[in-house]
Amino acid sequence: MSLDKILAISGKPGLFELKTQTRSGFLAESLLDGKRLSVSIRHNVSVLSEIAIYTFTEEVPLREIFQKIQEKENGEQAISHKESKGKLEAYFSEVLPDYDEDRVYASDMKKVIQWYNILQSKGITDFSEPEESTETEEEE
């Protein structure tokens, strides 16, 4: 499963898998407890593949940060997202040394680490970039 189908819904804990579209929004399933949820188009929803973290030079896609955490932890769980602010900042600076401290808050770090741990516990560990269509290359 790619990050294109994984959602973060404002006001709801954890992550959700996009199941199907409905007339008034879509149906999502919690990765934490498996409960299904009908989400209207009024909810603030973020697709994980569209999220990036600020650095001093560019915005780094979330999947790249997940890959770096995965490499650092050898595919195992990261530290707890409930650690102290100091520990979270130290851990995050190991993973992404040039993150912008003025625009990336401790709450953002907590979410990234919590999301990684949820995905890792569900066996969703392929954070590679989605394959682009190669038809145009083959035609040339």
Disulfide bonds with the S-S distance in Angstrom:
none
